[in-house]
């Protein structure tokens, strides 16, 4: 079944409000290397910007999420997580009503 892009989320709190179940699948897939932070806000983002500029973000943090739909509605989401030294892309799919996850990219960055 064909998918099409539906929406891009750049603010973690907006994404978590709508797709909490998806984030728990991603967190489980990553064995706790990333945990959704439900208290994110502008202050959190500003602090992360500062620490990224210094190369001091060691834990994976939410960067963005792309939501895809098919003719039946929600079909999958790709979540981009990053630290100062790593980039991870996780895809969570809705397969017959069950959420399944897979790691698409996990690489070190300069």
PDB file as gemmi writes it, atoms N, CA and C in Angstrom:
CRYST1    1.000    1.000    1.000  90.00  90.00  90.00 P 1                      
ATOM      1  N   UNK A   1       0.839  -1.171   0.000  1.00  0.00           N  
ATOM      2  CA  UNK A   1       0.000   0.000   0.000  1.00  0.00           C  
ATOM      3  C   UNK A   1       0.890   1.241   0.000  1.00  0.00           C  
ATOM      4  N   UNK A   2       0.577   2.201  -0.814  1.00  0.00           N  
ATOM      5  CA  UNK A   2       1.379   3.419  -0.921  1.00  0.00           C  
ATOM      6  C   UNK A   2       1.184   4.343   0.266  1.00  0.00           C  
ATOM      7  N   UNK A   3       2.302   4.931   0.693  1.00  0.00           N  
ATOM      8  CA  UNK A   3       2.267   5.916   1.765  1.00  0.00           C  
ATOM      9  C   UNK A   3       2.499   7.300   1.183  1.00  0.00           C  
ATOM     10  N   UNK A   4       2.017   8.303   1.887  1.00  0.00           N  
ATOM     11  CA  UNK A   4       2.316   9.682   1.519  1.00  0.00           C  
ATOM     12  C   UNK A   4       2.597  10.480   2.786  1.00  0.00           C  
ATOM     13  N   UNK A   5       3.460  11.464   2.632  1.00  0.00           N  
ATOM     14  CA  UNK A   5       3.823  12.334   3.746  1.00  0.00           C  
ATOM     15  C   UNK A   5       2.594  13.096   4.208  1.00  0.00           C  
ATOM     16  N   UNK A   6       2.416  13.146   5.540  1.00  0.00           N  
ATOM     17  CA  UNK A   6       1.267  13.849   6.106  1.00  0.00           C  
ATOM     18  C   UNK A   6       1.676  15.086   6.891  1.00  0.00           C  
ATOM     19  N   UNK A   7       2.697  14.941   7.757  1.00  0.00           N  
ATOM     20  CA  UNK A   7       3.058  16.070   8.618  1.00  0.00           C  
ATOM     21  C   UNK A   7       4.463  15.897   9.175  1.00  0.00           C  
ATOM     22  N   UNK A   8       5.140  17.042   9.370  1.00  0.00           N  
ATOM     23  CA  UNK A   8       6.454  17.082  10.013  1.00  0.00           C  
ATOM     24  C   UNK A   8       6.296  17.734  11.383  1.00  0.00           C  
ATOM     25  N   UNK A   9       6.812  17.066  12.406  1.00  0.00           N  
ATOM     26  CA  UNK A   9       6.808  17.613  13.762  1.00  0.00           C  
ATOM     27  C   UNK A   9       8.228  18.020  14.124  1.00  0.00           C  
ATOM     28  N   UNK A  10       8.405  19.281  14.504  1.00  0.00           N  
ATOM     29  CA  UNK A  10       9.708  19.758  14.959  1.00  0.00           C  
ATOM     30  C   UNK A  10       9.714  20.006  16.467  1.00  0.00           C  
ATOM     31  N   UNK A  11       8.543  20.085  17.054  1.00  0.00           N  
ATOM     32  CA  UNK A  11       8.425  20.273  18.508  1.00  0.00           C  
ATOM     33  C   UNK A  11       8.008  18.952  19.135  1.00  0.00           C  
ATOM     34  N   UNK A  12       8.869  18.477  20.013  1.00  0.00           N  
ATOM     35  CA  UNK A  12       8.658  17.176  20.631  1.00  0.00           C  
ATOM     36  C   UNK A  12       7.338  17.088  21.371  1.00  0.00           C  
ATOM     37  N   UNK A  13       6.957  18.142  22.086  1.00  0.00           N  
ATOM     38  CA  UNK A  13       5.736  18.069  22.883  1.00  0.00           C  
ATOM     39  C   UNK A  13       4.483  17.908  22.017  1.00  0.00           C  
ATOM     40  N   UNK A  14       4.479  18.519  20.833  1.00  0.00           N  
ATOM     41  CA  UNK A  14       3.341  18.355  19.923  1.00  0.00           C  
ATOM     42  C   UNK A  14       3.279  16.913  19.411  1.00  0.00           C  
ATOM     43  N   UNK A  15       4.433  16.373  19.071  1.00  0.00           N  
ATOM     44  CA  UNK A  15       4.486  14.999  18.594  1.00  0.00           C  
ATOM     45  C   UNK A  15       4.059  14.026  19.694  1.00  0.00           C  
ATOM     46  N   UNK A  16       4.573  14.213  20.900  1.00  0.00           N  
ATOM     47  CA  UNK A  16       4.244  13.310  21.998  1.00  0.00           C  
ATOM     48  C   UNK A  16       2.760  13.347  22.340  1.00  0.00           C  
ATOM     49  N   UNK A  17       2.150  14.516  22.242  1.00  0.00           N  
ATOM     50  CA  UNK A  17       0.715  14.631  22.526  1.00  0.00           C  
ATOM     51  C   UNK A  17      -0.112  13.738  21.610  1.00  0.00           C  
ATOM     52  N   UNK A  18       0.295  13.630  20.367  1.00  0.00           N  
ATOM     53  CA  UNK A  18      -0.489  12.874  19.395  1.00  0.00           C  
ATOM     54  C   UNK A  18      -0.019  11.434  19.191  1.00  0.00           C  
ATOM     55  N   UNK A  19       1.251  11.163  19.473  1.00  0.00           N  
ATOM     56  CA  UNK A  19       1.811   9.849  19.129  1.00  0.00           C  
ATOM     57  C   UNK A  19       2.580   9.210  20.279  1.00  0.00           C  
ATOM     58  N   UNK A  20       2.045   9.280  21.479  1.00  0.00           N  
ATOM     59  CA  UNK A  20       2.711   8.706  22.643  1.00  0.00           C  
ATOM     60  C   UNK A  20       2.989   7.218  22.515  1.00  0.00           C  
ATOM     61  N   UNK A  21       2.036   6.469  21.957  1.00  0.00           N  
ATOM     62  CA  UNK A  21       2.207   5.021  21.793  1.00  0.00           C  
ATOM     63  C   UNK A  21       3.390   4.714  20.877  1.00  0.00           C  
ATOM     64  N   UNK A  22       3.553   5.520  19.841  1.00  0.00           N  
ATOM     65  CA  UNK A  22       4.644   5.334  18.885  1.00  0.00           C  
ATOM     66  C   UNK A  22       5.994   5.538  19.579  1.00  0.00           C  
ATOM     67  N   UNK A  23       6.082   6.537  20.441  1.00  0.00           N  
ATOM     68  CA  UNK A  23       7.363   6.809  21.104  1.00  0.00           C  
ATOM     69  C   UNK A  23       7.752   5.687  22.048  1.00  0.00           C  
ATOM     70  N   UNK A  24       6.769   5.026  22.662  1.00  0.00           N  
ATOM     71  CA  UNK A  24       7.123   3.912  23.542  1.00  0.00           C  
ATOM     72  C   UNK A  24       7.685   2.740  22.745  1.00  0.00           C  
ATOM     73  N   UNK A  25       7.197   2.523  21.525  1.00  0.00           N  
ATOM     74  CA  UNK A  25       7.753   1.481  20.653  1.00  0.00           C  
ATOM     75  C   UNK A  25       9.194   1.835  20.297  1.00  0.00           C  
ATOM     76  N   UNK A  26       9.444   3.100  19.945  1.00  0.00           N  
ATOM     77  CA  UNK A  26      10.800   3.531  19.589  1.00  0.00           C  
ATOM     78  C   UNK A  26      11.743   3.407  20.782  1.00  0.00           C  
ATOM     79  N   UNK A  27      11.296   3.814  21.965  1.00  0.00           N  
ATOM     80  CA  UNK A  27      12.139   3.727  23.161  1.00  0.00           C  
ATOM     81  C   UNK A  27      12.487   2.276  23.480  1.00  0.00           C  
ATOM     82  N   UNK A  28      11.525   1.375  23.347  1.00  0.00           N  
ATOM     83  CA  UNK A  28      11.773  -0.046  23.588  1.00  0.00           C  
ATOM     84  C   UNK A  28      12.769  -0.593  22.578  1.00  0.00           C  
ATOM     85  N   UNK A  29      12.601  -0.219  21.313  1.00  0.00           N  
ATOM     86  CA  UNK A  29      13.517  -0.663  20.263  1.00  0.00           C  
ATOM     87  C   UNK A  29      14.956  -0.242  20.564  1.00  0.00           C  
ATOM     88  N   UNK A  30      15.114   0.939  21.144  1.00  0.00           N  
ATOM     89  CA  UNK A  30      16.451   1.460  21.434  1.00  0.00           C  
ATOM     90  C   UNK A  30      16.962   1.056  22.819  1.00  0.00           C  
ATOM     91  N   UNK A  31      16.266   0.139  23.469  1.00  0.00           N  
ATOM     92  CA  UNK A  31      16.711  -0.395  24.772  1.00  0.00           C  
ATOM     93  C   UNK A  31      17.032   0.695  25.789  1.00  0.00           C  
ATOM     94  N   UNK A  32      16.205   1.727  25.832  1.00  0.00           N  
ATOM     95  CA  UNK A  32      16.383   2.778  26.829  1.00  0.00           C  
ATOM     96  C   UNK A  32      17.421   3.831  26.482  1.00  0.00           C  
ATOM     97  N   UNK A  33      18.027   3.757  25.296  1.00  0.00           N  
ATOM     98  CA  UNK A  33      19.004   4.778  24.908  1.00  0.00           C  
ATOM     99  C   UNK A  33      18.334   6.132  24.669  1.00  0.00           C  
ATOM    100  N   UNK A  34      17.030   6.110  24.473  1.00  0.00           N  
ATOM    101  CA  UNK A  34      16.248   7.342  24.341  1.00  0.00           C  
ATOM    102  C   UNK A  34      14.958   7.155  25.109  1.00  0.00           C  
ATOM    103  N   UNK A  35      14.609   8.152  25.887  1.00  0.00           N  
ATOM    104  CA  UNK A  35      13.339   8.171  26.600  1.00  0.00           C  
ATOM    105  C   UNK A  35      12.643   9.479  26.265  1.00  0.00           C  
ATOM    106  N   UNK A  36      11.375   9.412  25.840  1.00  0.00           N  
ATOM    107  CA  UNK A  36      10.643  10.646  25.542  1.00  0.00           C  
ATOM    108  C   UNK A  36      10.541  11.529  26.783  1.00  0.00           C  
ATOM    109  N   UNK A  37      10.819  12.800  26.601  1.00  0.00           N  
ATOM    110  CA  UNK A  37      10.732  13.781  27.684  1.00  0.00           C  
ATOM    111  C   UNK A  37       9.446  14.569  27.492  1.00  0.00           C  
ATOM    112  N   UNK A  38       8.468  14.305  28.318  1.00  0.00           N  
ATOM    113  CA  UNK A  38       7.153  14.933  28.168  1.00  0.00           C  
ATOM    114  C   UNK A  38       7.105  16.360  28.714  1.00  0.00           C  
ATOM    115  N   UNK A  39       8.210  16.862  29.238  1.00  0.00           N  
ATOM    116  CA  UNK A  39       8.220  18.215  29.787  1.00  0.00           C  
ATOM    117  C   UNK A  39       8.954  19.210  28.893  1.00  0.00           C  
ATOM    118  N   UNK A  40       9.169  18.855  27.649  1.00  0.00           N  
ATOM    119  CA  UNK A  40       9.903  19.726  26.724  1.00  0.00           C  
ATOM    120  C   UNK A  40       9.142  21.030  26.487  1.00  0.00           C  
ATOM    121  N   UNK A  41       9.914  22.115  26.336  1.00  0.00           N  
ATOM    122  CA  UNK A  41       9.341  23.426  26.022  1.00  0.00           C  
ATOM    123  C   UNK A  41      10.429  24.280  25.366  1.00  0.00           C  
ATOM    124  N   UNK A  42      10.144  25.548  25.147  1.00  0.00           N  
ATOM    125  CA  UNK A  42      11.117  26.439  24.484  1.00  0.00           C  
ATOM    126  C   UNK A  42      12.422  26.538  25.265  1.00  0.00           C  
ATOM    127  N   UNK A  43      12.343  26.580  26.579  1.00  0.00           N  
ATOM    128  CA  UNK A  43      13.552  26.667  27.399  1.00  0.00           C  
ATOM    129  C   UNK A  43      14.421  25.430  27.197  1.00  0.00           C  
ATOM    130  N   UNK A  44      13.792  24.281  27.173  1.00  0.00           N  
ATOM    131  CA  UNK A  44      14.526  23.036  26.930  1.00  0.00           C  
ATOM    132  C   UNK A  44      15.225  23.085  25.580  1.00  0.00           C  
ATOM    133  N   UNK A  45      14.506  23.549  24.555  1.00  0.00           N  
ATOM    134  CA  UNK A  45      15.102  23.631  23.208  1.00  0.00           C  
ATOM    135  C   UNK A  45      16.280  24.601  23.182  1.00  0.00           C  
ATOM    136  N   UNK A  46      16.156  25.746  23.836  1.00  0.00           N  
ATOM    137  CA  UNK A  46      17.257  26.720  23.872  1.00  0.00           C  
ATOM    138  C   UNK A  46      18.477  26.140  24.572  1.00  0.00           C  
ATOM    139  N   UNK A  47      18.251  25.431  25.679  1.00  0.00           N  
ATOM    140  CA  UNK A  47      19.363  24.799  26.389  1.00  0.00           C  
ATOM    141  C   UNK A  47      20.047  23.755  25.505  1.00  0.00           C  
ATOM    142  N   UNK A  48      19.246  22.950  24.797  1.00  0.00           N  
ATOM    143  CA  UNK A  48      19.822  21.944  23.904  1.00  0.00           C  
ATOM    144  C   UNK A  48      20.625  22.593  22.782  1.00  0.00           C  
ATOM    145  N   UNK A  49      20.120  23.688  22.219  1.00  0.00           N  
ATOM    146  CA  UNK A  49      20.861  24.406  21.173  1.00  0.00           C  
ATOM    147  C   UNK A  49      22.243  24.801  21.681  1.00  0.00           C  
ATOM    148  N   UNK A  50      22.281  25.345  22.889  1.00  0.00           N  
ATOM    149  CA  UNK A  50      23.548  25.773  23.472  1.00  0.00           C  
ATOM    150  C   UNK A  50      24.499  24.577  23.623  1.00  0.00           C  
ATOM    151  N   UNK A  51      24.013  23.489  24.233  1.00  0.00           N  
ATOM    152  CA  UNK A  51      24.883  22.339  24.471  1.00  0.00           C  
ATOM    153  C   UNK A  51      25.279  21.631  23.175  1.00  0.00           C  
ATOM    154  N   UNK A  52      24.409  21.657  22.153  1.00  0.00           N  
ATOM    155  CA  UNK A  52      24.807  21.129  20.844  1.00  0.00           C  
ATOM    156  C   UNK A  52      25.933  21.975  20.253  1.00  0.00           C  
ATOM    157  N   UNK A  53      25.846  23.277  20.413  1.00  0.00           N  
ATOM    158  CA  UNK A  53      26.892  24.152  19.869  1.00  0.00           C  
ATOM    159  C   UNK A  53      28.246  23.892  20.527  1.00  0.00           C  
ATOM    160  N   UNK A  54      28.227  23.382  21.745  1.00  0.00           N  
ATOM    161  CA  UNK A  54      29.458  23.045  22.468  1.00  0.00           C  
ATOM    162  C   UNK A  54      29.855  21.577  22.287  1.00  0.00           C  
ATOM    163  N   UNK A  55      29.003  20.790  21.591  1.00  0.00           N  
ATOM    164  CA  UNK A  55      29.294  19.371  21.398  1.00  0.00           C  
ATOM    165  C   UNK A  55      29.131  18.550  22.655  1.00  0.00           C  
ATOM    166  N   UNK A  56      28.246  18.976  23.557  1.00  0.00           N  
ATOM    167  CA  UNK A  56      28.128  18.348  24.870  1.00  0.00           C  
ATOM    168  C   UNK A  56      26.824  17.583  25.097  1.00  0.00           C  
ATOM    169  N   UNK A  57      26.096  17.255  24.043  1.00  0.00           N  
ATOM    170  CA  UNK A  57      24.863  16.477  24.206  1.00  0.00           C  
ATOM    171  C   UNK A  57      25.217  15.017  23.974  1.00  0.00           C  
ATOM    172  N   UNK A  58      25.278  14.253  25.052  1.00  0.00           N  
ATOM    173  CA  UNK A  58      25.687  12.853  24.964  1.00  0.00           C  
ATOM    174  C   UNK A  58      24.518  11.902  24.777  1.00  0.00           C  
ATOM    175  N   UNK A  59      23.339  12.271  25.269  1.00  0.00           N  
ATOM    176  CA  UNK A  59      22.156  11.421  25.152  1.00  0.00           C  
ATOM    177  C   UNK A  59      21.395  11.749  23.881  1.00  0.00           C  
ATOM    178  N   UNK A  60      20.708  10.746  23.334  1.00  0.00           N  
ATOM    179  CA  UNK A  60      19.853  10.977  22.172  1.00  0.00           C  
ATOM    180  C   UNK A  60      18.667  11.840  22.580  1.00  0.00           C  
ATOM    181  N   UNK A  61      18.370  12.834  21.738  1.00  0.00           N  
ATOM    182  CA  UNK A  61      17.218  13.702  21.960  1.00  0.00           C  
ATOM    183  C   UNK A  61      16.404  13.794  20.670  1.00  0.00           C  
ATOM    184  N   UNK A  62      15.146  14.095  20.812  1.00  0.00           N  
ATOM    185  CA  UNK A  62      14.239  14.241  19.681  1.00  0.00           C  
ATOM    186  C   UNK A  62      14.685  15.398  18.802  1.00  0.00           C  
ATOM    187  N   UNK A  63      14.732  15.163  17.501  1.00  0.00           N  
ATOM    188  CA  UNK A  63      15.007  16.228  16.543  1.00  0.00           C  
ATOM    189  C   UNK A  63      13.761  16.549  15.734  1.00  0.00           C  
ATOM    190  N   UNK A  64      13.149  15.511  15.150  1.00  0.00           N  
ATOM    191  CA  UNK A  64      11.937  15.716  14.356  1.00  0.00           C  
ATOM    192  C   UNK A  64      11.261  14.377  14.102  1.00  0.00           C  
ATOM    193  N   UNK A  65      10.048  14.450  13.593  1.00  0.00           N  
ATOM    194  CA  UNK A  65       9.320  13.233  13.235  1.00  0.00           C  
ATOM    195  C   UNK A  65       8.467  13.513  12.009  1.00  0.00           C  
ATOM    196  N   UNK A  66       8.490  12.595  11.075  1.00  0.00           N  
ATOM    197  CA  UNK A  66       7.681  12.688   9.855  1.00  0.00           C  
ATOM    198  C   UNK A  66       6.607  11.615   9.913  1.00  0.00           C  
ATOM    199  N   UNK A  67       5.369  12.048   9.768  1.00  0.00           N  
ATOM    200  CA  UNK A  67       4.234  11.131   9.834  1.00  0.00           C  
ATOM    201  C   UNK A  67       3.749  10.834   8.419  1.00  0.00           C  
ATOM    202  N   UNK A  68       3.463   9.560   8.171  1.00  0.00           N  
ATOM    203  CA  UNK A  68       2.992   9.112   6.871  1.00  0.00           C  
ATOM    204  C   UNK A  68       1.630   8.442   7.005  1.00  0.00           C  
ATOM    205  N   UNK A  69       0.819   8.617   5.989  1.00  0.00           N  
ATOM    206  CA  UNK A  69      -0.501   7.990   5.934  1.00  0.00           C  
ATOM    207  C   UNK A  69      -0.607   7.153   4.670  1.00  0.00           C  
ATOM    208  N   UNK A  70      -1.575   6.259   4.673  1.00  0.00           N  
ATOM    209  CA  UNK A  70      -1.979   5.554   3.463  1.00  0.00           C  
ATOM    210  C   UNK A  70      -3.487   5.738   3.334  1.00  0.00           C  
ATOM    211  N   UNK A  71      -4.115   4.974   2.490  1.00  0.00           N  
ATOM    212  CA  UNK A  71      -5.553   5.165   2.262  1.00  0.00           C  
ATOM    213  C   UNK A  71      -6.395   4.882   3.510  1.00  0.00           C  
ATOM    214  N   UNK A  72      -5.819   4.192   4.502  1.00  0.00           N  
ATOM    215  CA  UNK A  72      -6.534   3.875   5.741  1.00  0.00           C  
ATOM    216  C   UNK A  72      -6.225   4.842   6.880  1.00  0.00           C  
ATOM    217  N   UNK A  73      -5.402   5.853   6.643  1.00  0.00           N  
ATOM    218  CA  UNK A  73      -5.002   6.782   7.702  1.00  0.00           C  
ATOM    219  C   UNK A  73      -3.557   6.574   8.090  1.00  0.00           C  
ATOM    220  N   UNK A  74      -3.242   6.758   9.378  1.00  0.00           N  
ATOM    221  CA  UNK A  74      -1.868   6.646   9.859  1.00  0.00           C  
ATOM    222  C   UNK A  74      -1.257   5.305   9.468  1.00  0.00           C  
ATOM    223  N   UNK A  75      -0.042   5.370   8.892  1.00  0.00           N  
ATOM    224  CA  UNK A  75       0.648   4.134   8.518  1.00  0.00           C  
ATOM    225  C   UNK A  75       2.026   4.007   9.160  1.00  0.00           C  
ATOM    226  N   UNK A  76       2.753   5.126   9.307  1.00  0.00           N  
ATOM    227  CA  UNK A  76       4.075   5.038   9.924  1.00  0.00           C  
ATOM    228  C   UNK A  76       4.576   6.423  10.314  1.00  0.00           C  
ATOM    229  N   UNK A  77       5.655   6.389  11.072  1.00  0.00           N  
ATOM    230  CA  UNK A  77       6.330   7.621  11.456  1.00  0.00           C  
ATOM    231  C   UNK A  77       7.826   7.331  11.478  1.00  0.00           C  
ATOM    232  N   UNK A  78       8.607   8.305  11.037  1.00  0.00           N  
ATOM    233  CA  UNK A  78      10.059   8.226  11.167  1.00  0.00           C  
ATOM    234  C   UNK A  78      10.482   9.283  12.171  1.00  0.00           C  
ATOM    235  N   UNK A  79      11.198   8.849  13.189  1.00  0.00           N  
ATOM    236  CA  UNK A  79      11.653   9.739  14.259  1.00  0.00           C  
ATOM    237  C   UNK A  79      13.158   9.903  14.129  1.00  0.00           C  
ATOM    238  N   UNK A  80      13.594  11.148  14.062  1.00  0.00           N  
ATOM    239  CA  UNK A  80      15.024  11.456  14.015  1.00  0.00           C  
ATOM    240  C   UNK A  80      15.457  11.837  15.430  1.00  0.00           C  
ATOM    241  N   UNK A  81      16.449  11.122  15.923  1.00  0.00           N  
ATOM    242  CA  UNK A  81      17.034  11.383  17.242  1.00  0.00           C  
ATOM    243  C   UNK A  81      18.502  11.694  17.033  1.00  0.00           C  
ATOM    244  N   UNK A  82      19.018  12.588  17.855  1.00  0.00           N  
ATOM    245  CA  UNK A  82      20.438  12.907  17.680  1.00  0.00           C  
ATOM    246  C   UNK A  82      21.087  13.268  19.008  1.00  0.00           C  
ATOM    247  N   UNK A  83      22.389  13.143  19.018  1.00  0.00           N  
ATOM    248  CA  UNK A  83      23.233  13.654  20.090  1.00  0.00           C  
ATOM    249  C   UNK A  83      24.340  14.435  19.385  1.00  0.00           C  
ATOM    250  N   UNK A  84      25.294  14.902  20.131  1.00  0.00           N  
ATOM    251  CA  UNK A  84      26.397  15.631  19.503  1.00  0.00           C  
ATOM    252  C   UNK A  84      27.260  14.721  18.630  1.00  0.00           C  
ATOM    253  N   UNK A  85      27.150  13.413  18.843  1.00  0.00           N  
ATOM    254  CA  UNK A  85      28.047  12.489  18.146  1.00  0.00           C  
ATOM    255  C   UNK A  85      27.338  11.345  17.426  1.00  0.00           C  
ATOM    256  N   UNK A  86      26.013  11.373  17.409  1.00  0.00           N  
ATOM    257  CA  UNK A  86      25.273  10.233  16.854  1.00  0.00           C  
ATOM    258  C   UNK A  86      23.949  10.688  16.240  1.00  0.00           C  
ATOM    259  N   UNK A  87      23.541   9.994  15.185  1.00  0.00           N  
ATOM    260  CA  UNK A  87      22.258  10.235  14.524  1.00  0.00           C  
ATOM    261  C   UNK A  87      21.537   8.902  14.394  1.00  0.00           C  
ATOM    262  N   UNK A  88      20.269   8.873  14.819  1.00  0.00           N  
ATOM    263  CA  UNK A  88      19.461   7.662  14.752  1.00  0.00           C  
ATOM    264  C   UNK A  88      18.131   8.000  14.103  1.00  0.00           C  
ATOM    265  N   UNK A  89      17.713   7.150  13.173  1.00  0.00           N  
ATOM    266  CA  UNK A  89      16.407   7.277  12.530  1.00  0.00           C  
ATOM    267  C   UNK A  89      15.651   5.985  12.810  1.00  0.00           C  
ATOM    268  N   UNK A  90      14.519   6.114  13.492  1.00  0.00           N  
ATOM    269  CA  UNK A  90      13.689   4.968  13.832  1.00  0.00           C  
ATOM    270  C   UNK A  90      12.367   5.097  13.087  1.00  0.00           C  
ATOM    271  N   UNK A  91      11.920   3.996  12.512  1.00  0.00           N  
ATOM    272  CA  UNK A  91      10.618   3.984  11.838  1.00  0.00           C  
ATOM    273  C   UNK A  91       9.697   3.058  12.620  1.00  0.00           C  
ATOM    274  N   UNK A  92       8.507   3.566  12.931  1.00  0.00           N  
ATOM    275  CA  UNK A  92       7.473   2.764  13.588  1.00  0.00           C  
ATOM    276  C   UNK A  92       6.307   2.676  12.624  1.00  0.00           C  
ATOM    277  N   UNK A  93       5.893   1.448  12.332  1.00  0.00           N  
ATOM    278  CA  UNK A  93       4.811   1.200  11.371  1.00  0.00           C  
ATOM    279  C   UNK A  93       3.587   0.616  12.073  1.00  0.00           C  
ATOM    280  N   UNK A  94       2.456   0.952  11.517  1.00  0.00           N  
ATOM    281  CA  UNK A  94       1.200   0.349  11.927  1.00  0.00           C  
ATOM    282  C   UNK A  94       0.942  -0.827  10.982  1.00  0.00           C  
ATOM    283  N   UNK A  95       1.146  -2.042  11.499  1.00  0.00           N  
ATOM    284  CA  UNK A  95       0.974  -3.250  10.689  1.00  0.00           C  
ATOM    285  C   UNK A  95      -0.242  -3.998  11.227  1.00  0.00           C  
ATOM    286  N   UNK A  96      -1.348  -3.863  10.516  1.00  0.00           N  
ATOM    287  CA  UNK A  96      -2.607  -4.495  10.921  1.00  0.00           C  
ATOM    288  C   UNK A  96      -2.977  -4.157  12.363  1.00  0.00           C  
ATOM    289  N   UNK A  97      -2.811  -2.871  12.715  1.00  0.00           N  
ATOM    290  CA  UNK A  97      -3.201  -2.412  14.039  1.00  0.00           C  
ATOM    291  C   UNK A  97      -2.156  -2.600  15.121  1.00  0.00           C  
ATOM    292  N   UNK A  98      -1.011  -3.174  14.791  1.00  0.00           N  
ATOM    293  CA  UNK A  98       0.063  -3.383  15.765  1.00  0.00           C  
ATOM    294  C   UNK A  98       1.258  -2.526  15.378  1.00  0.00           C  
ATOM    295  N   UNK A  99       1.807  -1.807  16.351  1.00  0.00           N  
ATOM    296  CA  UNK A  99       2.968  -0.959  16.103  1.00  0.00           C  
ATOM    297  C   UNK A  99       4.245  -1.787  16.166  1.00  0.00           C  
ATOM    298  N   UNK A 100       5.044  -1.704  15.098  1.00  0.00           N  
ATOM    299  CA  UNK A 100       6.328  -2.397  15.045  1.00  0.00           C  
ATOM    300  C   UNK A 100       7.409  -1.385  14.678  1.00  0.00           C  
ATOM    301  N   UNK A 101       8.574  -1.540  15.260  1.00  0.00           N  
ATOM    302  CA  UNK A 101       9.648  -0.588  15.019  1.00  0.00           C  
ATOM    303  C   UNK A 101      10.860  -1.212  14.377  1.00  0.00           C  
ATOM    304  N   UNK A 102      11.612  -0.372  13.683  1.00  0.00           N  
ATOM    305  CA  UNK A 102      12.887  -0.793  13.094  1.00  0.00           C  
ATOM    306  C   UNK A 102      13.825   0.409  13.075  1.00  0.00           C  
ATOM    307  N   UNK A 103      15.100   0.114  13.240  1.00  0.00           N  
ATOM    308  CA  UNK A 103      16.113   1.156  13.180  1.00  0.00           C  
ATOM    309  C   UNK A 103      16.557   1.286  11.728  1.00  0.00           C  
ATOM    310  N   UNK A 104      16.413   2.466  11.157  1.00  0.00           N  
ATOM    311  CA  UNK A 104      16.781   2.707   9.769  1.00  0.00           C  
ATOM    312  C   UNK A 104      18.246   3.148   9.680  1.00  0.00           C  
ATOM    313  N   UNK A 105      18.615   4.078  10.531  1.00  0.00           N  
ATOM    314  CA  UNK A 105      19.986   4.615  10.543  1.00  0.00           C  
ATOM    315  C   UNK A 105      20.456   4.704  11.990  1.00  0.00           C  
ATOM    316  N   UNK A 106      21.696   4.338  12.212  1.00  0.00           N  
ATOM    317  CA  UNK A 106      22.347   4.550  13.501  1.00  0.00           C  
ATOM    318  C   UNK A 106      23.827   4.740  13.182  1.00  0.00           C  
ATOM    319  N   UNK A 107      24.239   5.995  13.163  1.00  0.00           N  
ATOM    320  CA  UNK A 107      25.623   6.250  12.768  1.00  0.00           C  
ATOM    321  C   UNK A 107      26.229   7.367  13.597  1.00  0.00           C  
ATOM    322  N   UNK A 108      27.530   7.358  13.657  1.00  0.00           N  
ATOM    323  CA  UNK A 108      28.270   8.415  14.323  1.00  0.00           C  
ATOM    324  C   UNK A 108      28.352   9.623  13.401  1.00  0.00           C  
ATOM    325  N   UNK A 109      28.365  10.800  13.985  1.00  0.00           N  
ATOM    326  CA  UNK A 109      28.495  12.046  13.212  1.00  0.00           C  
ATOM    327  C   UNK A 109      29.667  12.838  13.751  1.00  0.00           C  
ATOM    328  N   UNK A 110      30.219  13.681  12.897  1.00  0.00           N  
ATOM    329  CA  UNK A 110      31.363  14.516  13.310  1.00  0.00           C  
ATOM    330  C   UNK A 110      30.885  15.759  14.020  1.00  0.00           C  
TER     331      UNK A 110                                                      
END                                                                             
